[in-house]
Amino acid sequence: MNEPAKTDSGWQAGTAGGPARVAVVGTGALAAEVVRNLGLAGIPASVHTPDGFWMTLHLAELQDCYCAVAAGIEPDAGRRLNGLCQVAGVDFVDVRCDAGGISVQTFPFGSDAGCACLECNPRGAAPVTRRESDPIATSVAGALGAAAALHCAGHGARRLLISDLHEASESTALLRRDDCPACASPWRAPRVIRTRNRWSAPESLRQDTAQLGDQTVHLSDAMVVTCECTTCGPVPELAAQINRPAPRDDAVVPCPRCGATPLRIETRAAFSLDELMARFGHGPVPAKFALATIAGVAVCFDLEAGAARDAADPA
């Protein structure tokens, strides 16, 4: 494989130097140091914010990367990126520079289907306070994170911990945990199929589709199936929330009739094919991808690719 052309750009390396080879999720000095060091090695990178990467980092783009790097992001965003890399079959690096020191964790999902993941061996409860006042530690962490992104494959999952720059580093092998929630489902590196994300079958295929109606499909995003006020009950204005991605835990949606909170919201991520066709036959499912086991084979339907094609060609 030819190395990508070297670029002088840091944050814009992905656009200036051709397709990104590393996806970096993070903001602030640590993410900037990771991208700067990748640029010094001639590696184009795309940068995504922790709050927005689920929308901006498409599965197809991630599959074209060597690695994804989480640069000092919050645990919930880290877990979501960990799961996305498992599905994409792409190496994953988690680098932090916080009150617990410098931590670099590597998960070679691309070459080791049986390696541990981020949730198998939680680092601990150290706060995610960035050492913005310590530029040297941040620079060292960024260089280590970039190096790990380029040398992750083939070494199993590992954690490098430097509690202080004046102390010796500690390198530990990370073992896969049988009861890990992220590894319990068989969705590591499934076969990816890019689909148009349309859920109404033509007349000629309806008989075949009916035979698959009981097939269970797991969406990447839980969908709201019930949304009503605990005081008023069902409210027509709240019906617009149904069949949309579940709101974040910190998102408060008051009842438009009485103003009461919280609402009674039920969400689900698993649906039968019949249910999906009934709910979304009029348009695309607002999810990143869908997972299913068909004839014993794990399959991922890339729903974003179809949405992009439909936007470019509505007909």
TAGISUL-V700675 format. One record per backbone hydrogen bond with DSSP energy under -1.0 kcal/mol. NH is the residue of the N-H (numbers start at 0). CO is the residue of the C=O. E is the energy in kcal/mol with one decimal. If there is no record, write none. Layout:
# TAGISUL-V700675
nh=NH co=CO e=E
nh=NH co=CO e=E
This chain:
# TAGISUL-V700675
nh=12 co=9 e=-1.6
nh=13 co=44 e=-2.0
nh=15 co=11 e=-2.2
nh=16 co=12 e=-2.5
nh=20 co=43 e=-2.6
nh=21 co=43 e=-1.1
nh=22 co=66 e=-2.2
nh=23 co=45 e=-3.2
nh=24 co=68 e=-3.2
nh=25 co=47 e=-2.3
nh=31 co=27 e=-2.0
nh=32 co=28 e=-2.3
nh=33 co=29 e=-2.1
nh=34 co=30 e=-2.3
nh=35 co=31 e=-2.5
nh=36 co=32 e=-2.3
nh=37 co=33 e=-2.0
nh=38 co=34 e=-2.4
nh=39 co=35 e=-1.8
nh=40 co=36 e=-1.1
nh=41 co=38 e=-1.5
nh=42 co=37 e=-2.8
nh=45 co=21 e=-2.1
nh=47 co=23 e=-2.7
nh=52 co=48 e=-1.9
nh=54 co=51 e=-1.6
nh=55 co=51 e=-1.9
nh=56 co=52 e=-2.8
nh=57 co=55 e=-1.0
nh=61 co=57 e=-2.5
nh=62 co=58 e=-2.2
nh=64 co=61 e=-1.7
nh=65 co=20 e=-3.7
nh=67 co=90 e=-2.1
nh=68 co=22 e=-3.1
nh=69 co=92 e=-3.2
nh=70 co=24 e=-2.8
nh=71 co=94 e=-2.5
nh=77 co=73 e=-2.4
nh=78 co=74 e=-2.4
nh=79 co=75 e=-1.8
nh=80 co=76 e=-2.3
nh=81 co=77 e=-2.4
nh=82 co=78 e=-2.2
nh=83 co=79 e=-2.1
nh=84 co=80 e=-2.4
nh=85 co=81 e=-1.8
nh=86 co=82 e=-2.0
nh=87 co=83 e=-2.4
nh=88 co=84 e=-1.5
nh=89 co=84 e=-1.9
nh=91 co=106 e=-2.3
nh=92 co=67 e=-2.7
nh=93 co=104 e=-2.7
nh=94 co=69 e=-2.8
nh=95 co=102 e=-2.7
nh=97 co=100 e=-2.1
nh=100 co=97 e=-2.2
nh=101 co=161 e=-2.8
nh=102 co=95 e=-2.4
nh=103 co=159 e=-2.6
nh=104 co=93 e=-2.9
nh=105 co=157 e=-2.5
nh=106 co=91 e=-2.9
nh=108 co=106 e=-2.3
nh=110 co=107 e=-1.1
nh=111 co=107 e=-2.3
nh=114 co=111 e=-1.6
nh=119 co=116 e=-1.2
nh=130 co=96 e=-1.4
nh=131 co=129 e=-1.6
nh=133 co=130 e=-2.0
nh=137 co=133 e=-2.0
nh=138 co=134 e=-2.4
nh=139 co=135 e=-2.6
nh=140 co=136 e=-2.6
nh=141 co=137 e=-2.4
nh=142 co=138 e=-2.2
nh=143 co=139 e=-2.4
nh=144 co=140 e=-2.6
nh=145 co=141 e=-2.2
nh=146 co=142 e=-2.4
nh=147 co=143 e=-2.5
nh=148 co=144 e=-1.7
nh=149 co=145 e=-1.1
nh=157 co=105 e=-1.6
nh=158 co=171 e=-2.6
nh=159 co=103 e=-3.0
nh=160 co=169 e=-2.7
nh=161 co=101 e=-3.0
nh=166 co=163 e=-2.2
nh=169 co=160 e=-2.3
nh=171 co=158 e=-2.6
nh=173 co=156 e=-2.9
nh=179 co=176 e=-1.7
nh=186 co=184 e=-1.3
nh=188 co=85 e=-3.3
nh=190 co=297 e=-2.3
nh=192 co=299 e=-3.5
nh=194 co=301 e=-1.7
nh=204 co=201 e=-1.6
nh=208 co=204 e=-2.6
nh=209 co=205 e=-2.3
nh=210 co=206 e=-1.1
nh=211 co=208 e=-1.2
nh=212 co=209 e=-1.2
nh=214 co=211 e=-2.0
nh=216 co=270 e=-3.5
nh=217 co=290 e=-3.3
nh=218 co=268 e=-3.3
nh=219 co=288 e=-2.4
nh=222 co=267 e=-3.6
nh=223 co=243 e=-2.8
nh=224 co=265 e=-2.9
nh=225 co=265 e=-1.6
nh=227 co=263 e=-1.8
nh=228 co=232 e=-2.2
nh=232 co=228 e=-1.7
nh=237 co=234 e=-1.6
nh=238 co=235 e=-1.1
nh=240 co=237 e=-2.0
nh=241 co=238 e=-1.2
nh=242 co=223 e=-3.4
nh=243 co=240 e=-1.3
nh=245 co=221 e=-2.7
nh=250 co=247 e=-1.8
nh=254 co=259 e=-2.0
nh=258 co=254 e=-1.9
nh=263 co=227 e=-3.1
nh=265 co=225 e=-2.1
nh=267 co=222 e=-2.2
nh=270 co=216 e=-2.6
nh=272 co=214 e=-1.7
nh=273 co=212 e=-2.2
nh=275 co=271 e=-2.2
nh=276 co=272 e=-2.3
nh=277 co=273 e=-2.1
nh=278 co=274 e=-2.5
nh=279 co=275 e=-3.0
nh=280 co=276 e=-1.0
nh=282 co=279 e=-1.7
nh=286 co=284 e=-2.2
nh=289 co=300 e=-1.9
nh=290 co=217 e=-3.1
nh=291 co=298 e=-2.3
nh=293 co=296 e=-2.7
nh=296 co=293 e=-1.8
nh=298 co=291 e=-3.3
nh=299 co=190 e=-3.4
nh=300 co=289 e=-3.5
nh=301 co=192 e=-2.7
nh=302 co=287 e=-1.1
nh=303 co=287 e=-1.2
nh=306 co=302 e=-1.7
nh=307 co=303 e=-2.3
nh=308 co=304 e=-1.7
nh=309 co=305 e=-2.5
nh=310 co=306 e=-1.9
nh=311 co=307 e=-1.7
nh=312 co=308 e=-2.2
